[in-house]
Protein backbone atom coordinates (compact mmCIF):
# COMPACT_ATOMS: atom_id res chain seq x y z
CA UNK A 1 0.00 0.00 0.00
CA UNK A 2 1.36 3.39 -0.96
CA UNK A 3 1.80 5.90 1.84
CA UNK A 4 -0.14 8.57 -0.03
CA UNK A 5 -2.55 7.64 -2.80
CA UNK A 6 -4.16 9.80 -5.41
CA UNK A 7 -6.05 8.98 -8.57
CA UNK A 8 -3.75 9.94 -11.43
CA UNK A 9 -6.61 11.18 -13.60
CA UNK A 10 -7.00 13.05 -15.77
CA UNK A 11 -9.98 14.55 -14.03
CA UNK A 12 -11.89 16.58 -16.55
CA UNK A 13 -14.35 19.27 -15.43
CA UNK A 14 -16.06 22.03 -17.40
CA UNK A 15 -15.23 25.65 -16.75
CA UNK A 16 -17.20 27.01 -13.81
CA UNK A 17 -17.78 23.60 -12.21
CA UNK A 18 -16.44 22.27 -8.93
CA UNK A 19 -13.38 20.04 -9.14
CA UNK A 20 -12.96 17.52 -6.33
CA UNK A 21 -9.53 16.02 -5.77
CA UNK A 22 -9.02 13.22 -3.29
CA UNK A 23 -6.13 11.76 -1.36
CA UNK A 24 -5.81 8.94 1.16
CA UNK A 25 -2.88 8.19 3.43
CA UNK A 26 -1.80 5.14 5.35
CA UNK A 27 0.01 6.47 8.45
CA UNK A 28 -2.44 7.40 11.21
CA UNK A 29 0.32 9.37 12.91
CA UNK A 30 0.40 11.90 10.06
CA UNK A 31 -0.02 15.39 11.39
CA UNK A 32 -0.35 17.94 8.62
CA UNK A 33 -1.49 17.84 5.04
CA UNK A 34 -0.65 19.96 2.04
CA UNK A 35 -1.91 20.55 -1.46
CA UNK A 36 0.50 21.70 -4.13
CA UNK A 37 -0.23 22.64 -7.72
CA UNK A 38 2.33 21.85 -10.39
CA UNK A 39 2.15 23.12 -13.94
CA UNK A 40 3.97 21.14 -16.59
CA UNK A 41 7.68 21.87 -16.46
CA UNK A 42 7.37 23.96 -13.30
CA UNK A 43 7.98 23.31 -9.62
CA UNK A 44 5.21 22.63 -7.08
CA UNK A 45 3.42 25.65 -5.70
CA UNK A 46 1.70 25.54 -2.32
CA UNK A 47 -2.06 26.03 -2.45
CA UNK A 48 -3.22 25.14 1.02
CA UNK A 49 -2.39 23.20 4.13
CA UNK A 50 -4.59 21.78 6.87
CA UNK A 51 -3.94 19.99 10.15
CA UNK A 52 -7.28 19.93 11.96
CA UNK A 53 -10.30 17.85 11.05
CA UNK A 54 -12.90 19.72 9.07
CA UNK A 55 -12.82 22.28 6.29
CA UNK A 56 -10.46 25.13 5.56
CA UNK A 57 -11.35 27.66 2.90
CA UNK A 58 -9.14 30.06 0.97
CA UNK A 59 -10.79 31.84 -1.92
CA UNK A 60 -11.98 29.29 -4.46
CA UNK A 61 -10.16 26.47 -2.67
CA UNK A 62 -11.42 24.35 0.21
CA UNK A 63 -9.36 21.65 1.88
CA UNK A 64 -11.17 18.96 3.83
CA UNK A 65 -9.56 16.62 6.35
CA UNK A 66 -10.98 13.50 7.96
CA UNK A 67 -8.32 11.85 10.10
CA UNK A 68 -10.58 8.97 11.15
CA UNK A 69 -10.99 7.97 7.51
CA UNK A 70 -7.40 9.02 6.64
CA UNK A 71 -8.72 11.13 3.85
CA UNK A 72 -7.98 14.63 2.64
CA UNK A 73 -9.55 16.42 -0.29
CA UNK A 74 -9.31 19.65 -2.23
CA UNK A 75 -12.33 21.34 -3.76
CA UNK A 76 -11.87 23.99 -6.44
CA UNK A 77 -14.97 26.08 -7.03
CA UNK A 78 -15.65 27.94 -10.26
CA UNK A 79 -12.88 26.02 -12.02
CA UNK A 80 -10.91 28.01 -14.59
CA UNK A 81 -8.76 26.81 -17.49
CA UNK A 82 -5.77 28.20 -15.58
CA UNK A 83 -6.48 25.60 -12.88
CA UNK A 84 -5.45 22.87 -15.32
CA UNK A 85 -2.40 21.33 -13.69
CA UNK A 86 -1.28 18.38 -11.60
CA UNK A 87 -2.30 18.57 -7.95
CA UNK A 88 -0.04 16.92 -5.43
CA UNK A 89 -1.17 15.82 -2.02
CA UNK A 90 1.56 15.74 0.63
CA UNK A 91 1.43 14.31 4.13
CA UNK A 92 3.80 15.30 6.93
CA UNK A 93 4.80 13.33 9.98
CA UNK A 94 7.13 14.66 12.59
CA UNK A 95 9.00 12.29 14.87
CA UNK A 96 11.16 14.04 17.44
CA UNK A 97 13.43 16.41 15.55
CA UNK A 98 12.86 14.71 12.19
CA UNK A 99 10.09 15.55 9.80
CA UNK A 100 9.21 13.77 6.59
CA UNK A 101 6.90 14.99 3.87
CA UNK A 102 5.54 12.26 1.61
CA UNK A 103 3.93 13.11 -1.70
CA UNK A 104 1.30 11.34 -3.71
CA UNK A 105 1.91 10.94 -7.43
CA UNK A 106 -0.61 13.64 -8.23
CA UNK A 107 -3.94 14.05 -9.99
CA UNK A 108 -3.98 15.76 -13.36
CA UNK A 109 -6.87 18.20 -13.66
CA UNK A 110 -8.17 19.40 -16.99
CA UNK A 111 -10.65 22.28 -17.04
CA UNK A 112 -12.45 22.38 -20.36
CA UNK A 113 -14.05 25.38 -22.05
CA UNK B 1 11.11 38.43 -0.34
CA UNK B 2 13.23 36.28 -2.65
CA UNK B 3 12.13 32.70 -3.09
CA UNK B 4 14.15 29.52 -3.03
CA UNK B 5 17.00 29.73 -5.53
CA UNK B 6 18.46 26.67 -7.17
CA UNK B 7 21.49 26.58 -9.42
CA UNK B 8 22.12 25.55 -12.06
CA UNK B 9 18.73 25.26 -13.75
CA UNK B 10 19.89 22.72 -16.29
CA UNK B 11 22.78 20.30 -16.31
CA UNK B 12 23.95 17.62 -18.71
CA UNK B 13 26.41 15.01 -17.49
CA UNK B 14 27.63 11.60 -18.58
CA UNK B 15 27.54 8.33 -16.72
CA UNK B 16 30.19 7.99 -14.04
CA UNK B 17 30.61 11.72 -13.46
CA UNK B 18 29.59 13.51 -10.31
CA UNK B 19 27.48 16.61 -9.87
CA UNK B 20 26.83 19.24 -7.21
CA UNK B 21 23.58 21.16 -7.02
CA UNK B 22 23.06 24.27 -4.95
CA UNK B 23 20.08 25.65 -3.06
CA UNK B 24 19.64 28.97 -1.29
CA UNK B 25 16.55 28.97 0.93
CA UNK B 26 14.15 31.80 1.56
CA UNK B 27 15.73 34.32 3.91
CA UNK B 28 15.14 33.23 7.49
CA UNK B 29 14.36 29.63 6.58
CA UNK B 30 16.64 27.14 8.26
CA UNK B 31 15.22 23.85 7.02
CA UNK B 32 16.11 22.63 3.54
CA UNK B 33 14.80 19.47 1.94
CA UNK B 34 15.74 17.85 -1.34
CA UNK B 35 13.52 15.81 -3.63
CA UNK B 36 13.93 13.91 -6.86
CA UNK B 37 11.06 14.02 -9.32
CA UNK B 38 10.71 11.61 -12.22
CA UNK B 39 7.68 10.82 -14.38
CA UNK B 40 7.51 7.26 -13.13
CA UNK B 41 8.16 7.73 -9.40
CA UNK B 42 6.81 11.19 -8.71
CA UNK B 43 8.37 13.27 -5.94
CA UNK B 44 10.75 11.23 -3.82
CA UNK B 45 12.26 12.59 -0.61
CA UNK B 46 16.05 12.59 -0.53
CA UNK B 47 17.01 14.28 2.73
CA UNK B 48 16.37 17.22 5.02
CA UNK B 49 18.83 19.51 6.73
CA UNK B 50 18.31 21.82 9.66
CA UNK B 51 21.00 23.75 11.49
CA UNK B 52 23.71 22.10 9.38
CA UNK B 53 22.56 18.63 10.46
CA UNK B 54 20.86 15.99 8.38
CA UNK B 55 17.57 15.35 10.17
CA UNK B 56 16.00 12.78 7.90
CA UNK B 57 16.94 10.71 4.90
CA UNK B 58 14.95 8.93 2.20
CA UNK B 59 15.64 5.60 0.56
CA UNK B 60 18.38 6.56 -1.84
CA UNK B 61 21.83 5.00 -2.24
CA UNK B 62 24.89 6.50 -0.63
CA UNK B 63 25.85 8.10 -3.93
CA UNK B 64 23.42 10.83 -2.97
CA UNK B 65 24.70 13.12 -0.27
CA UNK B 66 24.20 16.63 0.92
CA UNK B 67 25.27 19.25 3.36
CA UNK B 68 24.12 22.52 4.80
CA UNK B 69 26.18 25.54 5.61
CA UNK B 70 25.91 27.96 8.49
CA UNK B 71 23.98 30.43 6.30
CA UNK B 72 21.41 27.64 5.63
CA UNK B 73 22.44 27.26 2.01
CA UNK B 74 22.57 23.62 0.99
CA UNK B 75 24.31 21.53 -1.60
CA UNK B 76 23.48 18.12 -2.90
CA UNK B 77 26.04 15.84 -4.50
CA UNK B 78 25.52 12.80 -6.66
CA UNK B 79 28.55 10.67 -7.44
CA UNK B 80 29.03 8.02 -10.12
CA UNK B 81 26.03 9.18 -12.08
CA UNK B 82 23.71 6.62 -13.64
CA UNK B 83 21.20 7.02 -16.44
CA UNK B 84 18.42 6.60 -13.90
CA UNK B 85 19.55 9.72 -12.08
CA UNK B 86 18.08 11.85 -14.84
CA UNK B 87 15.39 13.83 -13.07
CA UNK B 88 14.23 17.17 -11.79
CA UNK B 89 15.88 17.85 -8.45
CA UNK B 90 13.87 20.12 -6.23
CA UNK B 91 14.88 21.96 -3.12
CA UNK B 92 12.33 23.23 -0.63
CA UNK B 93 12.73 25.40 2.43
CA UNK B 94 10.71 26.11 5.55
CA UNK B 95 11.39 28.13 8.70
CA UNK B 96 11.95 25.04 10.85
CA UNK B 97 11.43 21.31 10.57
CA UNK B 98 8.05 21.64 12.32
CA UNK B 99 5.62 21.68 9.43
CA UNK B 100 2.45 21.78 11.45
CA UNK B 101 1.84 25.27 10.16
CA UNK B 102 5.03 26.05 8.29
CA UNK B 103 4.82 24.49 4.83
CA UNK B 104 7.70 24.06 2.46
CA UNK B 105 8.23 26.30 -0.52
CA UNK B 106 9.96 24.95 -3.59
CA UNK B 107 12.61 26.35 -5.86
CA UNK B 108 12.40 26.04 -9.64
CA UNK B 109 14.54 22.93 -9.61
CA UNK B 110 17.59 21.69 -11.43
CA UNK B 111 16.91 19.46 -14.41
CA UNK B 112 19.69 16.91 -14.63
CA UNK B 113 20.14 14.86 -17.78
CA UNK B 114 22.55 11.95 -17.90
CA UNK B 115 23.86 10.85 -21.30
Interface residues (C-beta under 8 A of the other chain):
Chain A: X31 X32 X34 X36 X42 X43 X44 X45 X46 X49 X51 X88 X90 X92 X94 X97 X98 X99 X100 X101 X102 X103 X104 X105 X106
Chain B: X31 X33 X35 X42 X43 X45 X48 X50 X55 X56 X58 X88 X90 X97 X98 X99 X100 X101 X103 X104 X105 X106 X107 X108 X109
